[in-house]
Amino acid sequence: MAKSNSFSNTWWGRQWINILESFGWANRLERGRRYARNGSVLEFHIEPGKITAKVQGSRSTPYKVTIKVAKLTKKEWQAVLKHLSTKALYAAKLLSGDMPEDIAAIFQEVGISLLPADDSEIDARCSCPDFAVPCKHIAAVHYIVAEELDKDPFLVFKLRGMEKEEVLDRLLKFD
């Protein structure tokens, strides 16, 4: 069930925030949530395994935030995609552009986590003077990530190192 102060309406966006909160970052995330809500995240980009953003803080120049998410290896992707190809319903949903609600379970069946399993899979940096990780700027970007996952759940694949089109192309090759 989504929290009333949640940024996300989908399971993958909520799961992104739930995972972050499980790392013990709840206090920092709360401050970041306010920054995200008030529009302080200015520039935001997701590329395979990496999120970059500029976040307006108290200084005139926005802070630069970089969040690296551990990419799955080629071998891990191969195992997941091979397994997915044996699950007709999942493959059909993905190929039709629909992210199955329980896709994470399919990843788990081959011993791989779709979303980061712990904070060792996330390397976040900010140009602000706060030494704590995450600072409120990094936390704000995490909330924007949850919002973006709501809009496009296939971004979770991108965060793990593979574009949607490549996932779909590889699934088709298993047919």
Secondary structure, DSSP 8 states (H G I E B T S, - for coil): ---TT-S--SHHHHHHHHHHHHTT-HHHHHHHHHHHHTT-EEEEEEETTEEEEEE--SSSS-EEEEEEE----HHHHHHHHHHHHT-HHHHHHHHTT---TTHHHHHHHTT--SS-SSGGGEEEEESSS--SSS-HHHHHHHHHHHHHHHH-TTHHHHHTT--HHHHHHHHHHT-
